[in-house]
Amino acid sequence: MAVVLCQELETRGFGLDLEAIREWLRGRVSELGMRIERGPCCVSRWSLDKALSDGTGLVLGLCSHGYSVPEFEAQARKVGLDPFGVEVVNLGAYCAQVHERSQATAKAKILLEAALASVGASPESRPDNIKPVLLWDQTLSRRSLFTLPPVRYEPVAFIRKGDCAFTEGCRVCATTCPRQALEPSEDFMALDKTRCTGCGACVSACPQQAIDLPGVSPQQINAQIATLLNGASLPIHPRAILFVCARSAPTLQGLADQGLSYPASWLPVEVPCLGVVTSTWLLQCLNLGAVAVGVLPCLRDDCRYGKREVTEGRVAYCREFLSVLGAPPDAVRLLDPRDERELARALSSLPEQAQEPRADRPRDMALFAPRATAQALLGLAETFAPSLDRSLAHPYSPVGMVTVKQGCTACESCVHACPTEALRMHRDQEKVALTYDPGLCIGCESCVPVCPERVVSVEKVTDLSRLAQGRVTLHEDSEIRCEACGAPVAPGAMLKRIAGMLGPEDAGTLSFITRYCNSCRGSLT
Amino acid sequence: MARRSPKPARGKSRAAPLRLTDLARFRQAAYRLFGTALLYPAEERLTSLVAVARELEQQSQALVEFAFFPQWTRFLALLVHREDSGTADLEQAYLDLFLVHQKVPLYESRFLTPKTPELTMAALDGEYGAAGLAVATSFKEPPDHAAVELEFMSFLCGKEAEAWSKRSLKDGVKQLEAEAGFLGRHLYLWFPVLAEQVARHAGDGFYTVVTRAAHDFIGHDQALLDALLMQYHQEASRSV
């Protein structure tokens, strides 16, 4: 792993103590992999040194954002470095220009450490997770049609087939994608790269964490956030996370040029699009010790995600949930990139820290984890609410509550449709039981349309006491056994249902069906 | 914090635009090279592979901006450095992987239609026949061998280069469609699995490098063809 810091950072704005940073990085990167020199932000013909490309990744701490991405990527490839293994941090705009020297230096260390963690967890660039974008001139001449325009690469989602639950019936990613880029094919979920905008909505929606998108892959985000919120020795307290749409990053970085400042507590996390940022992410950051979480969206017509109302809905849910707990709702904020002064003002205050970052944080506590949502909700309830007797019905609730009315035949259709195993069927000698773990439920409603009896329903409700309860039984029935061999025939309600469908004229058939199992029926006829 | 920020490039990374004729010629050569590398590594064949690799290595700096470049150069370097190394180790690896033990089959039907290989063969014979081609009777492998499919892509790229050099936009686009269609129906569907299996069985060996480079190249080609076609179709609809 290598780090290059632009030496201009020493004098830009309040400046950074680069020697202190170098000393602090010792042990994290090798001596050879640590450089302080004028970077690509300052030198137009800055060339990537082959010595830096040891293949494990590179972090660039730059003083501004003035450099050519395609040029840099081409250089990286030339020296054998994966461009996705490079993390660029604008330490000038995020640290040196907006905070006084010691705070800026401490914040720069945190951002660099998080960048190193992210690079370390970055998936390798491969043809499946990038797409070439042709930069055609708007006014095409006939001649230009016979030449290849400049190419740049954009990351796209990549589904790891081995982890995908497509064959079990999961379609969550396809229903989440705003561009219909994911379509079920014969035996796998197929991605149409030309439609994928790289918003990442499918990445955070996938209950199996089977989708990677370079920059926001589950491992990267988990590593990055854990590092940013690690309460270690650096004197930035409290800490707040600011999720920034990459298209609005220049606005945040521009505050520095306007002479506007904000507390060093805000630690920016640039994401390709806020479509990837779910309410689980927002709440889990608070649960992990952040005092506040902000989201800075783009307001462009060509937003990658194109569903700004979803981001607004997620933030609204989080704020209402915090209110229900008695916590300050402005711990979650939707910011407006249109007015820089207003943006700086919105960032200027922070709620009081209600809890110290937890030293006993479980290892699996992360943004991407099967129980991350329940963990976040219950963790915050533990901090803020005197009891768990609280619930919130909200269209953007990240958890659902499944109920089963009378009439269930225990056919298991809902169990097979559930992508998270929140619904399970338990069988023993005498009974069958449909069980439900709300902590695993993502409220996707896959179980509803598949129920042949129309008795399953899902409410978008966050019910803390039910979440805390763990797995419960929703429906129980006796298992009818074969008179000949003792094998299970079917649950009692199902046989009653069949009886209702056949009618009295088929009493003989019915008796045969209800008394013997499938294989014995074959041998008895 | 992120890899990239949305800011304008200071300059274009390529001095002169790459002509589609040249790109098609390069792709023609690359597909042929990959195909040949997946045939039995007889001495004569390997010698010619090394010679072609050396030539292509000299021309490859123009391709530095392409995402397949790292694996491509690794593949070429491996071939070039093989000069005078003999063929024994490669023959052994080939026999072990693809022939005697058949750890990884080099045939499409084994991946996509293992129970009905004749379906794949018939489809491929149809594809080759439509282009006026048939697998030579002297060639002992079936039409779904990786080398045959790669050679067919090489042929299609050759036709594309011809079309561009005659300044025929219509024919050029038609060839792009044929290439994208063939990749989408065949190579792109199974080659990634082949490459994965080779990597699993052959570690860092020669055939892992070959198939990884070919996989990157095919995946890139498919996406590039889609992007080009989308642009041409948009342009056509604007003209209408």
Boltz contact constraints between the chains, C-beta under 6 A:
constraints:
  - contact:
      token1: [A, 65]
      token2: [B, 5]
      max_distance: 6.0
  - contact:
      token1: [A, 65]
      token2: [B, 7]
      max_distance: 6.0
  - contact:
      token1: [A, 68]
      token2: [B, 9]
      max_distance: 6.0
  - contact:
      token1: [A, 68]
      token2: [B, 10]
      max_distance: 6.0
  - contact:
      token1: [A, 69]
      token2: [B, 4]
      max_distance: 6.0
  - contact:
      token1: [A, 70]
      token2: [B, 9]
      max_distance: 6.0
  - contact:
      token1: [A, 70]
      token2: [B, 13]
      max_distance: 6.0
  - contact:
      token1: [A, 71]
      token2: [B, 13]
      max_distance: 6.0
  - contact:
      token1: [A, 74]
      token2: [B, 13]
      max_distance: 6.0
  - contact:
      token1: [A, 74]
      token2: [B, 64]
      max_distance: 6.0
  - contact:
      token1: [A, 74]
      token2: [B, 65]
      max_distance: 6.0
  - contact:
      token1: [A, 77]
      token2: [B, 64]
      max_distance: 6.0
  - contact:
      token1: [A, 77]
      token2: [B, 69]
      max_distance: 6.0
  - contact:
      token1: [A, 77]
      token2: [B, 70]
      max_distance: 6.0
  - contact:
      token1: [A, 78]
      token2: [B, 64]
      max_distance: 6.0
  - contact:
      token1: [A, 80]
      token2: [B, 70]
      max_distance: 6.0
  - contact:
      token1: [A, 86]
      token2: [B, 3]
      max_distance: 6.0
  - contact:
      token1: [A, 87]
      token2: [B, 3]
      max_distance: 6.0
  - contact:
      token1: [A, 89]
      token2: [B, 1]
      max_distance: 6.0
  - contact:
      token1: [A, 111]
      token2: [B, 1]
      max_distance: 6.0
  - contact:
      token1: [A, 115]
      token2: [B, 1]
      max_distance: 6.0
  - contact:
      token1: [A, 127]
      token2: [B, 216]
      max_distance: 6.0
  - contact:
      token1: [A, 127]
      token2: [B, 219]
      max_distance: 6.0
  - contact:
      token1: [A, 127]
      token2: [B, 220]
      max_distance: 6.0
  - contact:
      token1: [A, 128]
      token2: [B, 219]
      max_distance: 6.0
  - contact:
      token1: [A, 130]
      token2: [B, 67]
      max_distance: 6.0
  - contact:
      token1: [A, 131]
      token2: [B, 223]
      max_distance: 6.0
  - contact:
      token1: [A, 132]
      token2: [B, 223]
      max_distance: 6.0
  - contact:
      token1: [A, 132]
      token2: [B, 224]
      max_distance: 6.0
  - contact:
      token1: [A, 132]
      token2: [B, 227]
      max_distance: 6.0
  - contact:
      token1: [A, 134]
      token2: [B, 227]
      max_distance: 6.0
  - contact:
      token1: [A, 134]
      token2: [B, 231]
      max_distance: 6.0
  - contact:
      token1: [A, 136]
      token2: [B, 231]
      max_distance: 6.0
  - contact:
      token1: [A, 145]
      token2: [B, 169]
      max_distance: 6.0
  - contact:
      token1: [A, 146]
      token2: [B, 20]
      max_distance: 6.0
  - contact:
      token1: [A, 146]
      token2: [B, 164]
      max_distance: 6.0
  - contact:
      token1: [A, 147]
      token2: [B, 17]
      max_distance: 6.0
  - contact:
      token1: [A, 147]
      token2: [B, 19]
      max_distance: 6.0
  - contact:
      token1: [A, 148]
      token2: [B, 18]
      max_distance: 6.0
  - contact:
      token1: [A, 148]
      token2: [B, 20]
      max_distance: 6.0
  - contact:
      token1: [A, 148]
      token2: [B, 23]
      max_distance: 6.0
  - contact:
      token1: [A, 150]
      token2: [B, 12]
      max_distance: 6.0
  - contact:
      token1: [A, 153]
      token2: [B, 67]
      max_distance: 6.0
  - contact:
      token1: [A, 193]
      token2: [B, 223]
      max_distance: 6.0
  - contact:
      token1: [A, 194]
      token2: [B, 226]
      max_distance: 6.0
  - contact:
      token1: [A, 194]
      token2: [B, 230]
      max_distance: 6.0
  - contact:
      token1: [A, 215]
      token2: [B, 3]
      max_distance: 6.0
  - contact:
      token1: [A, 246]
      token2: [B, 2]
      max_distance: 6.0
  - contact:
      token1: [A, 246]
      token2: [B, 6]
      max_distance: 6.0
  - contact:
      token1: [A, 247]
      token2: [B, 6]
      max_distance: 6.0
  - contact:
      token1: [A, 249]
      token2: [B, 5]
      max_distance: 6.0
  - contact:
      token1: [A, 269]
      token2: [B, 1]
      max_distance: 6.0
  - contact:
      token1: [A, 270]
      token2: [B, 1]
      max_distance: 6.0
  - contact:
      token1: [A, 270]
      token2: [B, 2]
      max_distance: 6.0
